[in-house]
Amino acid sequence: MSHTIGRKIRIIAVMVALFGIGLITNSVSAHAAYFNYYQNNQPKKLHKTYTSKKSYSVKKTFTFDTNYKLKINNVYLYQVSKKHSNYPTWAKITGTAYNNTDNGYYRFGAISAFDGIVTNYVARLYPVSNAEPNHFAFSQATSLSPKMFNIKTNGTYTDFLGPHKSEKFELLLHSKKTVTKQGETSLRLNTICINSTGNNDPGYAWVNVNLK
């Protein structure tokens, strides 16, 4: 009888241990580290798993033509395994765009055409030192800013961020090489301020960030 009870106790102990391992495994998978990215400027969140992350606070606001503002909040660097991406390092710039005008419109870009955008110059993260190579390329396809990126064929300036509106943005860049740190880095975002007659002025947000 004692042997039978002992075996039952051992079986129960093993079952409890296995159950505990299952809970731990589920807990790890449920809390896998990932960042959000997007597709074709649609708000549906997609997830990309990363192995490590660094955060850099910027907290700087730029003002253009008095009533257009661009606030840059943070920069993030993510290291991603080959299993999850062809790009080993991703960067994300977050912030908010504000249009405080009565009749103007606001957008990302470096040209005035309504149905085109110069993607190389929307968001840039490049080393201050000319001796260091620039690895990051802007990825409009995975970034999100529904109105500031509202590029339509045969569209008009009223398709962009309208008067007395604000919008959060997430701009993503990626690198074909692993970048764990870059030191003093120039962060530049390009915007277009459009008045009620359709004329436009560029708004360049430019700040140095130490990606150490």
C-alpha positions, 0 to 999 in steps of 0.5 A: 500500500505504501509503495502504491501511495508513493508512486501516486505521489510521484506521478502527481508531482511529475504532472504538476511539474509538467503543468508548471513548465507548460505555464512558463512556456505559454507565459514566454510566448504570450509576452514575446517582444515585438514592435508594431509595423504597418502596411500601405499606411493602414492602421492595422498593426502588424508585429515583428519580433525583436531580440533586443531594443534600445530607446532614445528620448528626443522630446523636441518640437519644431514650428514651421510657418507659425502654426505647423508643428512637428513633435518628435518623441522617441527613437528606437533601435531594434535588433531582429533575427534573420528568421523574422526579417531580411534587415537585422536592424530596424529604427522607429521614430515616433511623434505627433504632427499638428496643424493649427491653421484655419485653412492650411494643410500639412504633409510629409515629403520633400516635393510639392506634387500631390501624387508623389513623395521623395521617400529618401528624404522623408525620414533620415538617420545618418551619422554626423561624422562623414567617416561613418557610412549611412546604413538606414533607409526609410521604409514608407511601406511599413510606416504609419501616418494616415493623413500626413502620408495620404498620397493619392493619384490626382489628389488635392492638398485637402487630402492631407492633415487639415486645419486644427487637426493633429496626428501621431506618426510612426516612421520606420527605417531599416538597415541591411547591416547590423547597427547596435549603436551609431554615436552622434546621429542626425535625425531629419524629417521633411514636411510640406506646409500648404496654404489655402491657395495651394502654395507650399513651404518646406518644414525641416525638423533636424536634431542630433541624437546620440545613438550610443 
